[in-house]
Amino acid sequence: MQRLYDFIRRHPTGVDVFWAVFLLGLSGVSMVSGMYDAGREEIVAVPVALGLSTVVALRRRAPEKMLLLAILVGLVQLVFDVRPGIGDFAMLVITYTVATIGERWASRLALVCSLSAAALSQLRWEAEPGGSWAQVVFVTIIMTVPFVLAWVLGDSLRTRRAYFDQLEERAARLEREREAQSKVAVAAERARIARELHDVVAHNVSVMVVQADGAAYVMDAAPDQARQALETISSTGRQALAEMRRLLGVLRTGDAPESGEYVPQPDVEQIEDLVAQVRQTGLTVDFKVEGTPRPLPSGVELTAYRVVQEALTNTLKHATGPTSATVTLTCSHTHLDARITDTGTGAGPAVDAEDAVPPTQGIMGMRERAALYDGTVEAGPLPNGGGWQIRLRLPLEDTPP
């Protein structure tokens, strides 16, 4: 049964042709049985039956044209006095079809014809002089009802299909929007992970390189200092590995970390530990905290930590000559400010040349991080021409400490 249903759905025109042949056969039986009088009426009845069968066969391929053909056949019946027969069932079928899938003008025309067809038929063949007009009106109404019901059923089906099409289009649009939002979220997460990787790798590797160079320099003259530098390299490497495992854990799908724990995100309080780690490389760093410290959103604290980390890393990588750095954190009711300066030379163009193509990953990452919290990052040489500075400003909710 399912196969038959699927075949019917795949071959609608074939099904219509089958019913058209069946209707033509019934019309032929009616003509043979003597329904039509011999002569002109019988001769005209043949093309009328063929025309009505054609209407049924092609109703879904060309509904508007078949409606016009049905109207033409009806007019031929009226003019040549061909009485309605079984073949006129095609007019009921085309009324339903046009109301369902036809153009709006064709649907309205079909409704008008449906309301007038029975009345014209009664006036042409059934009404007799002196007859009861009440009976004629009653029969006309009874014959009109099937046509009106066919049109109403077809129009209701059209409305229902349009409603479901609208729902499908809306669902497809929502699906596209969800996919677009997912892609944006994935891109944002990839950018965040890229920033984290850059900060972790750049800072820790820079510290390890500086310590390794120092150890190699004092290996023979001061073995204790070389041993201390190697210990710093080891601890820095382990810290970098821990953060790398945390970041790579984000990229896994369904794999839990082996230890069952994640390394916590760094915050403002750990900036002092960061400064102490940088001091071990031999860079003099002065750390100041101004204002009244208060609890901050974790994202703001992570941003401040990473910006300070990247700024000190840039100082280690790019600054030359006698160098010292200063990190100043200022916390107010409305803003968290961080200012990182150094007194070295050579850091400026390497770190943030505004006309560089492309811009350095470090500065770009700082600005992207700050922009997530409506903050800003400014980078440039100090006003006196010596050294470099990076300024971070993050807005906070104006709440009492």
MARLUM-181054 format. One record per residue (C-alpha): residue number from 1; chain; x, y, z. Coordinates in Angstrom, 2 decimals, m for minus. Layout:
BEGIN
+-----+--------+---------+---------+---------+
| num | chaine |      px |      py |      pz |
+-----+--------+---------+---------+---------+
| NUM |      A |       X |       Y |       Z |
...
+-----+--------+---------+---------+---------+
% end
This chain:
BEGIN
+-----+--------+---------+---------+---------+
| num | chaine |      px |      py |      pz |
+-----+--------+---------+---------+---------+
|   1 |      A |    0.00 |    0.00 |    0.00 |
|   2 |      A |    2.85 |    2.35 |    0.80 |
|   3 |      A |    4.45 |    1.63 |   m2.57 |
|   4 |      A |    1.23 |    2.52 |   m4.35 |
|   5 |      A |    0.99 |    5.75 |   m2.39 |
|   6 |      A |    4.59 |    6.66 |   m3.19 |
|   7 |      A |    4.00 |    5.91 |   m6.87 |
|   8 |      A |    0.94 |    8.17 |   m6.92 |
|   9 |      A |    2.92 |   10.99 |   m5.32 |
|  10 |      A |    5.78 |   10.61 |   m7.81 |
|  11 |      A |    3.48 |   10.46 |  m10.90 |
|  12 |      A |    0.56 |   12.87 |  m10.34 |
|  13 |      A |    0.06 |   13.54 |  m14.05 |
|  14 |      A |   m0.13 |    9.82 |  m14.80 |
|  15 |      A |   m2.83 |    9.43 |  m12.19 |
|  16 |      A |   m4.76 |   12.35 |  m13.69 |
|  17 |      A |   m4.50 |   10.81 |  m17.16 |
|  18 |      A |   m5.87 |    7.54 |  m15.80 |
|  19 |      A |   m8.93 |    9.29 |  m14.36 |
|  20 |      A |   m9.33 |   11.33 |  m17.54 |
|  21 |      A |   m9.48 |    8.12 |  m19.63 |
|  22 |      A |  m11.91 |    6.64 |  m17.11 |
|  23 |      A |  m14.12 |    9.76 |  m17.36 |
|  24 |      A |  m13.92 |    9.66 |  m21.17 |
|  25 |      A |  m15.02 |    6.04 |  m21.09 |
|  26 |      A |  m18.05 |    6.87 |  m18.95 |
|  27 |      A |  m18.95 |    9.70 |  m21.32 |
|  28 |      A |  m18.70 |    7.29 |  m24.25 |
|  29 |      A |  m21.01 |    4.85 |  m22.50 |
|  30 |      A |  m23.51 |    7.67 |  m21.95 |
|  31 |      A |  m23.44 |    8.59 |  m25.64 |
|  32 |      A |  m23.86 |    4.98 |  m26.74 |
|  33 |      A |  m26.76 |    4.48 |  m24.34 |
|  34 |      A |  m28.65 |    7.27 |  m26.11 |
|  35 |      A |  m28.33 |   10.07 |  m23.60 |
|  36 |      A |  m27.86 |   12.57 |  m26.43 |
|  37 |      A |  m30.23 |   12.94 |  m29.35 |
|  38 |      A |  m28.96 |   11.91 |  m32.75 |
|  39 |      A |  m27.78 |   14.80 |  m34.83 |
|  40 |      A |  m25.88 |   17.91 |  m33.99 |
|  41 |      A |  m26.06 |   17.37 |  m30.21 |
|  42 |      A |  m24.43 |   13.94 |  m30.48 |
|  43 |      A |  m21.73 |   15.23 |  m32.85 |
|  44 |      A |  m20.83 |   18.15 |  m30.53 |
|  45 |      A |  m20.92 |   15.86 |  m27.46 |
|  46 |      A |  m17.78 |   14.05 |  m28.68 |
|  47 |      A |  m15.42 |   17.08 |  m28.62 |
|  48 |      A |  m17.09 |   18.22 |  m25.39 |
|  49 |      A |  m16.21 |   14.90 |  m23.75 |
|  50 |      A |  m12.67 |   15.05 |  m25.14 |
|  51 |      A |  m12.26 |   18.61 |  m23.86 |
|  52 |      A |  m13.49 |   17.77 |  m20.37 |
|  53 |      A |  m11.22 |   14.70 |  m20.21 |
|  54 |      A |   m8.28 |   16.90 |  m21.23 |
|  55 |      A |   m9.14 |   19.27 |  m18.36 |
|  56 |      A |   m8.81 |   16.39 |  m15.89 |
|  57 |      A |   m5.61 |   15.03 |  m17.47 |
|  58 |      A |   m3.70 |   18.33 |  m17.41 |
|  59 |      A |   m5.30 |   20.03 |  m14.39 |
|  60 |      A |   m2.07 |   20.04 |  m12.33 |
|  61 |      A |    0.31 |   20.85 |  m15.15 |
|  62 |      A |   m1.62 |   23.89 |  m16.41 |
|  63 |      A |   m4.49 |   24.69 |  m14.02 |
|  64 |      A |   m5.23 |   28.19 |  m15.36 |
|  65 |      A |   m5.34 |   27.04 |  m18.98 |
|  66 |      A |   m7.51 |   24.06 |  m18.09 |
|  67 |      A |   m9.93 |   26.37 |  m16.27 |
|  68 |      A |  m10.29 |   28.48 |  m19.42 |
|  69 |      A |  m10.77 |   25.31 |  m21.46 |
|  70 |      A |  m13.50 |   24.13 |  m19.07 |
|  71 |      A |  m15.27 |   27.51 |  m19.38 |
|  72 |      A |  m15.02 |   27.30 |  m23.16 |
|  73 |      A |  m16.48 |   23.78 |  m23.16 |
|  74 |      A |  m19.31 |   24.95 |  m20.91 |
|  75 |      A |  m20.15 |   27.78 |  m23.31 |
|  76 |      A |  m20.13 |   25.30 |  m26.21 |
|  77 |      A |  m22.62 |   23.16 |  m24.29 |
|  78 |      A |  m24.87 |   26.15 |  m23.76 |
|  79 |      A |  m24.71 |   27.30 |  m27.39 |
|  80 |      A |  m25.12 |   23.87 |  m29.04 |
|  81 |      A |  m27.62 |   22.56 |  m26.50 |
|  82 |      A |  m25.43 |   19.71 |  m25.22 |
|  83 |      A |  m26.98 |   18.67 |  m21.91 |
|  84 |      A |  m24.71 |   18.20 |  m18.87 |
|  85 |      A |  m23.44 |   14.66 |  m18.43 |
|  86 |      A |  m20.98 |   12.64 |  m16.42 |
|  87 |      A |  m18.09 |   14.42 |  m18.13 |
|  88 |      A |  m19.07 |   17.74 |  m16.52 |
|  89 |      A |  m17.63 |   16.35 |  m13.29 |
|  90 |      A |  m14.37 |   17.75 |  m14.69 |
|  91 |      A |  m15.64 |   21.27 |  m13.91 |
|  92 |      A |  m15.91 |   20.35 |  m10.24 |
|  93 |      A |  m12.39 |   18.93 |  m10.32 |
|  94 |      A |  m10.83 |   21.96 |  m12.00 |
|  95 |      A |  m12.57 |   24.30 |   m9.53 |
|  96 |      A |  m10.90 |   22.47 |   m6.63 |
|  97 |      A |   m7.53 |   22.35 |   m8.42 |
|  98 |      A |   m7.43 |   26.05 |   m9.28 |
|  99 |      A |   m8.48 |   27.02 |   m5.77 |
| 100 |      A |   m5.61 |   24.89 |   m4.44 |
| 101 |      A |   m2.63 |   25.61 |   m6.72 |
| 102 |      A |   m3.79 |   28.12 |   m9.33 |
| 103 |      A |   m3.16 |   31.83 |   m9.56 |
| 104 |      A |   m5.35 |   34.11 |   m7.48 |
| 105 |      A |   m7.20 |   35.51 |  m10.48 |
| 106 |      A |   m7.98 |   31.98 |  m11.68 |
| 107 |      A |   m9.23 |   31.01 |   m8.22 |
| 108 |      A |  m11.60 |   33.98 |   m8.14 |
| 109 |      A |  m12.79 |   33.23 |  m11.67 |
| 110 |      A |  m13.45 |   29.61 |  m10.69 |
| 111 |      A |  m15.54 |   30.79 |   m7.73 |
| 112 |      A |  m17.63 |   33.08 |   m9.96 |
| 113 |      A |  m18.19 |   30.26 |  m12.45 |
| 114 |      A |  m19.11 |   27.88 |   m9.63 |
| 115 |      A |  m21.77 |   30.26 |   m8.38 |
| 116 |      A |  m23.26 |   30.77 |  m11.85 |
| 117 |      A |  m22.90 |   27.37 |  m13.52 |
| 118 |      A |  m25.90 |   25.73 |  m11.84 |
| 119 |      A |  m28.13 |   28.75 |  m12.47 |
| 120 |      A |  m27.21 |   28.82 |  m16.17 |
| 121 |      A |  m27.83 |   25.09 |  m16.45 |
| 122 |      A |  m31.26 |   25.39 |  m14.86 |
| 123 |      A |  m32.23 |   28.32 |  m17.07 |
| 124 |      A |  m31.03 |   26.55 |  m20.23 |
| 125 |      A |  m32.44 |   23.08 |  m19.78 |
| 126 |      A |  m34.65 |   22.66 |  m16.72 |
| 127 |      A |  m36.76 |   25.79 |  m16.43 |
| 128 |      A |  m40.14 |   25.39 |  m18.20 |
| 129 |      A |  m42.75 |   28.06 |  m18.91 |
| 130 |      A |  m45.29 |   28.09 |  m16.12 |
| 131 |      A |  m43.09 |   25.92 |  m13.92 |
| 132 |      A |  m42.39 |   26.45 |  m10.23 |
| 133 |      A |  m39.60 |   28.98 |   m9.75 |
| 134 |      A |  m39.21 |   27.84 |   m6.15 |
| 135 |      A |  m38.30 |   24.39 |   m7.37 |
| 136 |      A |  m35.81 |   25.83 |   m9.86 |
| 137 |      A |  m34.17 |   27.95 |   m7.14 |
| 138 |      A |  m34.00 |   24.98 |   m4.77 |
| 139 |      A |  m32.39 |   22.73 |   m7.38 |
| 140 |      A |  m29.96 |   25.51 |   m8.33 |
| 141 |      A |  m28.85 |   25.90 |   m4.72 |
| 142 |      A |  m28.42 |   22.13 |   m4.32 |
| 143 |      A |  m26.31 |   21.95 |   m7.50 |
| 144 |      A |  m24.24 |   24.99 |   m6.49 |
| 145 |      A |  m23.27 |   23.62 |   m3.09 |
| 146 |      A |  m20.79 |   20.97 |   m4.40 |
| 147 |      A |  m18.95 |   23.56 |   m6.49 |
| 148 |      A |  m18.73 |   26.00 |   m3.57 |
| 149 |      A |  m17.53 |   23.23 |   m1.23 |
| 150 |      A |  m14.89 |   22.19 |   m3.77 |
| 151 |      A |  m13.64 |   25.77 |   m3.98 |
| 152 |      A |  m13.66 |   26.26 |   m0.20 |
| 153 |      A |  m11.80 |   22.98 |    0.32 |
| 154 |      A |   m9.19 |   23.91 |   m2.28 |
| 155 |      A |   m8.70 |   27.41 |   m0.88 |
| 156 |      A |   m8.34 |   26.03 |    2.65 |
| 157 |      A |   m5.73 |   23.57 |    1.44 |
| 158 |      A |   m3.88 |   26.45 |   m0.28 |
| 159 |      A |   m3.87 |   28.44 |    2.98 |
| 160 |      A |   m2.66 |   25.44 |    4.94 |
| 161 |      A |    0.15 |   24.76 |    2.48 |
| 162 |      A |    1.19 |   28.41 |    2.58 |
| 163 |      A |    1.23 |   28.27 |    6.37 |
| 164 |      A |    3.41 |   25.15 |    6.42 |
| 165 |      A |    5.70 |   26.62 |    3.77 |
| 166 |      A |    6.08 |   29.70 |    5.94 |
| 167 |      A |    6.89 |   27.53 |    8.96 |
| 168 |      A |    9.47 |   25.57 |    6.96 |
| 169 |      A |   11.04 |   28.78 |    5.65 |
| 170 |      A |   11.13 |   30.20 |    9.17 |
| 171 |      A |   12.68 |   27.01 |   10.54 |
| 172 |      A |   15.28 |   27.04 |    7.77 |
| 173 |      A |   16.06 |   30.69 |    8.47 |
| 174 |      A |   16.41 |   30.02 |   12.19 |
| 175 |      A |   18.67 |   27.07 |   11.42 |
| 176 |      A |   20.84 |   29.29 |    9.23 |
| 177 |      A |   20.96 |   31.90 |   11.97 |
| 178 |      A |   21.94 |   29.27 |   14.54 |
| 179 |      A |   24.68 |   28.01 |   12.25 |
| 180 |      A |   25.93 |   31.56 |   11.73 |
| 181 |      A |   25.90 |   32.21 |   15.48 |
| 182 |      A |   27.72 |   28.93 |   16.06 |
| 183 |      A |   30.37 |   29.90 |   13.54 |
| 184 |      A |   30.78 |   33.30 |   15.21 |
| 185 |      A |   31.06 |   31.63 |   18.61 |
| 186 |      A |   33.60 |   29.14 |   17.29 |
| 187 |      A |   35.64 |   31.93 |   15.70 |
| 188 |      A |   35.55 |   33.92 |   18.94 |
| 189 |      A |   36.64 |   30.88 |   20.94 |
| 190 |      A |   39.43 |   30.16 |   18.47 |
| 191 |      A |   40.60 |   33.77 |   18.77 |
| 192 |      A |   40.49 |   33.54 |   22.57 |
| 193 |      A |   42.50 |   30.32 |   22.58 |
| 194 |      A |   44.97 |   31.84 |   20.13 |
| 195 |      A |   45.45 |   34.80 |   22.46 |
| 196 |      A |   45.91 |   32.49 |   25.43 |
| 197 |      A |   48.46 |   30.37 |   23.56 |
| 198 |      A |   50.35 |   33.44 |   22.42 |
| 199 |      A |   50.47 |   34.86 |   25.95 |
| 200 |      A |   51.53 |   31.58 |   27.53 |
| 201 |      A |   54.11 |   30.62 |   24.92 |
| 202 |      A |   55.57 |   34.08 |   24.35 |
| 203 |      A |   55.99 |   34.97 |   28.01 |
| 204 |      A |   57.25 |   31.66 |   29.35 |
| 205 |      A |   59.54 |   30.96 |   26.42 |
| 206 |      A |   60.97 |   34.48 |   26.67 |
| 207 |      A |   61.73 |   33.92 |   30.35 |
| 208 |      A |   63.30 |   30.54 |   29.60 |
| 209 |      A |   65.47 |   31.97 |   26.81 |
| 210 |      A |   66.73 |   34.82 |   28.98 |
| 211 |      A |   67.51 |   32.43 |   31.84 |
| 212 |      A |   69.23 |   29.97 |   29.49 |
| 213 |      A |   71.41 |   32.74 |   28.05 |
| 214 |      A |   72.30 |   33.88 |   31.56 |
| 215 |      A |   73.12 |   30.34 |   32.69 |
| 216 |      A |   75.39 |   29.81 |   29.71 |
| 217 |      A |   77.15 |   33.11 |   30.43 |
| 218 |      A |   77.88 |   32.34 |   34.11 |
| 219 |      A |   78.24 |   28.56 |   33.84 |
| 220 |      A |   81.95 |   28.57 |   34.59 |
| 221 |      A |   82.27 |   31.72 |   36.67 |
| 222 |      A |   79.24 |   31.28 |   38.93 |
| 223 |      A |   77.90 |   27.71 |   38.94 |
| 224 |      A |   75.36 |   28.51 |   41.70 |
| 225 |      A |   73.76 |   31.25 |   39.62 |
| 226 |      A |   73.70 |   28.95 |   36.61 |
| 227 |      A |   72.02 |   26.26 |   38.73 |
| 228 |      A |   69.43 |   28.79 |   39.93 |
| 229 |      A |   68.75 |   29.86 |   36.33 |
| 230 |      A |   68.23 |   26.24 |   35.32 |
| 231 |      A |   65.78 |   25.77 |   38.18 |
| 232 |      A |   63.90 |   28.84 |   37.00 |
| 233 |      A |   63.79 |   27.42 |   33.46 |
| 234 |      A |   62.43 |   24.14 |   34.84 |
| 235 |      A |   59.68 |   25.76 |   36.94 |
| 236 |      A |   58.73 |   28.13 |   34.11 |
| 237 |      A |   58.52 |   25.22 |   31.69 |
| 238 |      A |   56.27 |   23.27 |   34.05 |
| 239 |      A |   54.02 |   26.28 |   34.46 |
| 240 |      A |   53.82 |   26.69 |   30.69 |
| 241 |      A |   52.96 |   23.00 |   30.28 |
| 242 |      A |   50.19 |   23.26 |   32.88 |
| 243 |      A |   48.60 |   26.20 |   31.09 |
| 244 |      A |   49.04 |   24.51 |   27.72 |
| 245 |      A |   47.23 |   21.41 |   29.01 |
| 246 |      A |   44.37 |   23.60 |   30.22 |
| 247 |      A |   44.05 |   25.29 |   26.84 |
| 248 |      A |   44.29 |   22.05 |   24.92 |
| 249 |      A |   41.61 |   20.59 |   27.17 |
| 250 |      A |   39.22 |   23.19 |   25.77 |
| 251 |      A |   39.84 |   21.82 |   22.30 |
| 252 |      A |   39.08 |   18.24 |   23.27 |
| 253 |      A |   35.58 |   16.84 |   22.68 |
| 254 |      A |   34.43 |   14.77 |   25.59 |
| 255 |      A |   37.88 |   13.93 |   26.99 |
| 256 |      A |   38.24 |   14.73 |   30.68 |
| 257 |      A |   41.63 |   15.89 |   31.96 |
| 258 |      A |   43.71 |   13.08 |   33.42 |
| 259 |      A |   44.04 |   14.75 |   36.80 |
| 260 |      A |   40.34 |   15.61 |   36.96 |
| 261 |      A |   41.20 |   19.26 |   37.73 |
| 262 |      A |   41.76 |   22.40 |   35.70 |
| 263 |      A |   44.37 |   25.06 |   36.36 |
| 264 |      A |   42.57 |   28.20 |   37.62 |
| 265 |      A |   42.60 |   31.34 |   35.50 |
| 266 |      A |   45.18 |   33.92 |   36.61 |
| 267 |      A |   43.87 |   37.08 |   38.27 |
| 268 |      A |   45.08 |   40.48 |   39.43 |
| 269 |      A |   46.52 |   39.09 |   42.66 |
| 270 |      A |   48.89 |   36.88 |   40.64 |
| 271 |      A |   50.41 |   39.88 |   38.83 |
| 272 |      A |   52.82 |   40.24 |   41.75 |
| 273 |      A |   53.96 |   36.63 |   41.21 |
| 274 |      A |   54.33 |   37.41 |   37.51 |
| 275 |      A |   56.52 |   40.41 |   38.30 |
| 276 |      A |   58.63 |   38.29 |   40.64 |
| 277 |      A |   59.11 |   35.73 |   37.90 |
| 278 |      A |   60.24 |   38.42 |   35.45 |
| 279 |      A |   62.66 |   39.82 |   38.03 |
| 280 |      A |   64.42 |   36.47 |   38.07 |
| 281 |      A |   65.49 |   37.12 |   34.47 |
| 282 |      A |   67.52 |   40.12 |   35.67 |
| 283 |      A |   65.01 |   42.80 |   34.62 |
| 284 |      A |   64.35 |   45.38 |   37.31 |
| 285 |      A |   60.57 |   45.70 |   37.71 |
| 286 |      A |   58.81 |   48.08 |   40.10 |
| 287 |      A |   55.23 |   47.06 |   40.96 |
| 288 |      A |   52.70 |   49.55 |   42.39 |
| 289 |      A |   49.04 |   49.26 |   43.33 |
| 290 |      A |   47.04 |   52.48 |   43.74 |
| 291 |      A |   43.49 |   52.96 |   44.86 |
| 292 |      A |   41.30 |   50.59 |   46.86 |
| 293 |      A |   41.36 |   46.98 |   45.63 |
| 294 |      A |   37.96 |   45.33 |   45.40 |
| 295 |      A |   36.45 |   42.18 |   43.88 |
| 296 |      A |   36.44 |   42.33 |   40.08 |
| 297 |      A |   34.84 |   40.18 |   37.37 |
| 298 |      A |   37.06 |   37.22 |   36.49 |
| 299 |      A |   37.23 |   38.27 |   32.83 |
| 300 |      A |   38.47 |   41.74 |   33.77 |
| 301 |      A |   41.12 |   40.27 |   36.08 |
| 302 |      A |   42.29 |   37.83 |   33.39 |
| 303 |      A |   42.50 |   40.66 |   30.84 |
| 304 |      A |   44.58 |   42.83 |   33.16 |
| 305 |      A |   46.91 |   39.92 |   33.96 |
| 306 |      A |   47.43 |   39.01 |   30.29 |
| 307 |      A |   48.07 |   42.60 |   29.22 |
| 308 |      A |   50.69 |   43.05 |   31.93 |
| 309 |      A |   52.21 |   39.69 |   30.99 |
| 310 |      A |   52.39 |   40.58 |   27.29 |
| 311 |      A |   53.84 |   44.03 |   28.01 |
| 312 |      A |   56.63 |   42.60 |   30.18 |
| 313 |      A |   57.27 |   39.89 |   27.58 |
| 314 |      A |   57.69 |   42.55 |   24.90 |
| 315 |      A |   60.16 |   44.36 |   27.14 |
| 316 |      A |   62.21 |   41.18 |   27.53 |
| 317 |      A |   62.08 |   40.43 |   23.79 |
| 318 |      A |   62.55 |   43.84 |   22.21 |
| 319 |      A |   64.07 |   46.35 |   24.65 |
| 320 |      A |   67.86 |   46.85 |   24.49 |
| 321 |      A |   70.32 |   48.71 |   26.65 |
| 322 |      A |   69.95 |   49.33 |   30.39 |
| 323 |      A |   66.32 |   48.59 |   31.03 |
| 324 |      A |   63.92 |   48.72 |   33.94 |
| 325 |      A |   60.15 |   48.44 |   33.97 |
| 326 |      A |   57.32 |   49.78 |   36.08 |
| 327 |      A |   53.88 |   48.22 |   36.47 |
| 328 |      A |   51.20 |   50.43 |   38.02 |
| 329 |      A |   47.66 |   49.21 |   38.76 |
| 330 |      A |   45.03 |   51.80 |   39.64 |
| 331 |      A |   41.60 |   50.65 |   40.82 |
| 332 |      A |   38.76 |   53.14 |   41.20 |
| 333 |      A |   34.99 |   52.80 |   41.46 |
| 334 |      A |   34.58 |   53.16 |   37.71 |
| 335 |      A |   37.81 |   51.93 |   36.06 |
| 336 |      A |   40.72 |   49.55 |   36.35 |
| 337 |      A |   43.84 |   51.08 |   34.84 |
| 338 |      A |   47.17 |   49.39 |   34.17 |
| 339 |      A |   50.28 |   51.26 |   33.00 |
| 340 |      A |   53.42 |   49.38 |   32.02 |
| 341 |      A |   56.52 |   51.38 |   31.09 |
| 342 |      A |   60.16 |   50.55 |   30.42 |
| 343 |      A |   63.30 |   52.60 |   29.95 |
| 344 |      A |   64.91 |   50.52 |   27.23 |
| 345 |      A |   65.44 |   51.39 |   23.58 |
| 346 |      A |   64.25 |   49.51 |   20.55 |
| 347 |      A |   60.97 |   48.33 |   21.99 |
| 348 |      A |   58.78 |   50.84 |   20.24 |
| 349 |      A |   58.93 |   50.02 |   16.53 |
| 350 |      A |   59.18 |   46.29 |   17.18 |
| 351 |      A |   56.17 |   46.24 |   19.46 |
| 352 |      A |   53.61 |   48.55 |   17.96 |
| 353 |      A |   54.27 |   50.34 |   14.72 |
| 354 |      A |   50.85 |   51.69 |   13.72 |
| 355 |      A |   51.73 |   51.44 |   10.05 |
| 356 |      A |   53.16 |   47.92 |   10.35 |
| 357 |      A |   51.57 |   45.32 |    8.08 |
| 358 |      A |   50.37 |   43.13 |    9.62 |
| 359 |      A |   50.21 |   44.48 |   13.24 |
| 360 |      A |   52.03 |   42.44 |   15.86 |
| 361 |      A |   50.05 |   39.63 |   17.43 |
| 362 |      A |   50.79 |   40.85 |   20.96 |
| 363 |      A |   49.33 |   44.34 |   20.61 |
| 364 |      A |   46.42 |   43.03 |   18.54 |
| 365 |      A |   45.66 |   40.43 |   21.21 |
| 366 |      A |   45.75 |   43.06 |   23.95 |
| 367 |      A |   43.29 |   45.25 |   22.10 |
| 368 |      A |   40.96 |   42.34 |   21.35 |
| 369 |      A |   40.95 |   41.30 |   25.00 |
| 370 |      A |   40.21 |   44.83 |   26.18 |
| 371 |      A |   37.49 |   45.30 |   23.56 |
| 372 |      A |   35.59 |   42.31 |   24.99 |
| 373 |      A |   34.99 |   44.39 |   28.12 |
| 374 |      A |   34.61 |   47.78 |   26.39 |
| 375 |      A |   38.18 |   48.67 |   27.35 |
| 376 |      A |   41.03 |   50.26 |   25.45 |
| 377 |      A |   44.76 |   49.66 |   25.05 |
| 378 |      A |   47.16 |   52.42 |   24.05 |
| 379 |      A |   50.77 |   51.65 |   23.12 |
| 380 |      A |   53.53 |   54.04 |   22.15 |
| 381 |      A |   56.81 |   55.68 |   23.12 |
| 382 |      A |   57.12 |   57.70 |   26.30 |
| 383 |      A |   56.77 |   61.48 |   25.91 |
| 384 |      A |   60.44 |   62.07 |   26.75 |
| 385 |      A |   61.50 |   59.80 |   23.89 |
| 386 |      A |   63.10 |   57.07 |   26.01 |
| 387 |      A |   61.33 |   53.81 |   26.57 |
| 388 |      A |   57.89 |   52.53 |   25.84 |
| 389 |      A |   54.53 |   52.43 |   27.57 |
| 390 |      A |   51.31 |   50.44 |   27.35 |
| 391 |      A |   48.14 |   51.72 |   28.99 |
| 392 |      A |   45.07 |   49.60 |   29.67 |
| 393 |      A |   41.72 |   51.00 |   30.80 |
| 394 |      A |   38.77 |   48.72 |   31.66 |
| 395 |      A |   35.41 |   50.19 |   32.74 |
| 396 |      A |   33.82 |   48.85 |   35.94 |
| 397 |      A |   30.38 |   49.16 |   37.43 |
| 398 |      A |   30.20 |   52.21 |   39.67 |
| 399 |      A |   29.56 |   50.40 |   42.94 |
| 400 |      A |   30.97 |   51.15 |   46.37 |
| 401 |      A |   33.89 |   48.98 |   47.43 |
+-----+--------+---------+---------+---------+
% end
